[in-house]
Amino acid sequence: MYRKKVCEINTKLAEHFVQRKSLVLWHISNEYSGECYCDLCKDAFRKWLKNKYGDLAMLNHAWWNTFWSHTYNDWGQVNLPSPLSEMGNKGMNLDWKRFITDQTISFIDNETAPLKKITPNIPVTTNMMAGNPLMDPFAGFDYRKVARHLDFISRDSYPAWGNDSQTTEELGLNVGLIHDFFRSLKHQNFLVMENTPSRVNWHNFD
């Protein structure tokens, strides 16, 4: 239902602005992130695993589930990695991130479809993030795979200048590295969507 409404909203937006000469790009959603552990996502994850591995024997082998008797005998035994189930299986954790990546891409494609149909010459992007305070790449899902579904890369830049854990030089090196990372996603320059010359309310302060 949510995807249906998003598609309807974007259709109306595209129809309304299609003739505007000032329309130069579409910014979809904002800072894609997050994970869901509802029953629908649990079923979707099991289906994703079935499509990838085919049967439980292949899944058990890939995740090395024979260790400490973690072997699954039924797909219904596969739960999502969370404090309510299993969080130490590295194979499960990796496949969960891959699943979240594919789910995010599916949502992006759904959100982008009406924009591309009505305004095919207008590029689409969304703002990516860097981790804080070290400015490392966001690890919620695979940005490299997501980048293929965007026309260009944009990002939010909030380095914590003046923090007590890094020198200005060290943070500057991290900022340069994350800039190179985002530039590498499509081998082209990127857009800074959000930035501030001062502190934000969620940085640590004394």
Salt bridges, closest charged atoms under 4 A:
GLU8 OE2 - LYS4 NZ 2.67
GLU8 OE1 - LYS5 NZ 3.64
GLU35 OE2 - LYS97 NZ 2.78
ASP39 OD1 - LYS42 NZ 3.98
ASP43 OD1 - ARG46 NH1 3.93
GLU86 OE1 - HIS70 NE2 3.17
ASP95 OD1 - LYS52 NZ 2.64
ASP95 OD1 - ARG98 NH1 3.26
ASP102 OD1 - LYS145 NZ 2.79
ASP109 OD1 - HIS149 ND1 2.92
ASP142 OD1 - ARG144 NE 3.35
ASP151 OD2 - LYS116 NZ 2.50
ASP180 OD1 - ARG183 NH1 2.93
